[in-house]
Amino acid sequence: MVTKTTEKGRIEEALGKYNLDLSDEEVKAAVKKIITEKVHENDTPEVKQFLIGSVELTTLKTTDSDESVMAFTERVNQFDEQYPALPHVATICVYPRFARTVAETLEVDGVEIACVSGSFPSSQALIEVKTVETSLAIKDGATEIDMVLSVGAFLSGDYETVCDEIQQMKEACGEHKMKVILETGCLKTASNIKTASLLAMYSGADYIKTSTGKLEPAATPEAAYVMCQAIKEYYDETGIQIGFKPAGGLNSVMDALIYYTIVKEVLGEKWLTNQWFRMGTSRLANLLLSEVIGEETKFF
């Protein structure tokens, strides 16, 4: 039996392998340098096409219904027919109650069905409720799960609860991929963001994700930079590759290019596939498509 004291020791040992004493000002300077010197190199039609294929097309509205989600999914089917030369989106992301609707409507091979689970976006539910919701989402057709790290527990220093919940959620996911949302806007500092990233990865995350998109600030280039650094160091330490997903606040093609460039510069080409780099957004899909085809469109 693993006691809480033993688990605390394991967590401290794991974190002790990494430098967590980060300077927020140095992170800002590093990001500014990347944006100034490197983003322009990636402002190409080829990169924009790639980015369409990394989009997680998302609808997480209070007004969502079976009818609206079905219509939303049909647009993905129609896109594949109308633009056969372009990559389809990577994922459709919905609430768990709509997993079956998407699964029964989606006709495009290779598009994942992601569900936000575990009392999204607050994560303020009993772990038993979180794991049951996750199991039901997968039963209904979800192929990926997005969960929110217990931010309150993290900020209280209760890393054991944070890790235990992620581990239990991963057990509920089984072979299906799980993204852990850090809600970086609540974590405030680079040091906290790196610590949360490492805890999530050590506890079973297949991806780490910036934000729910329900709180401000959402994704920022600085948070992305720190998370990608953590992914790189974790990979160097363990050999395990973890995916990255910025979400929330991606409002322009330039935003997408900035996140793409950060991934390219920090993690390298190995992460530049739609398996390892995703972007959570809907409006951005239309903006990228408009630039690629050369005329304004609101397809999605």
Disulfide bonds with the S-S distance in Angstrom:
none
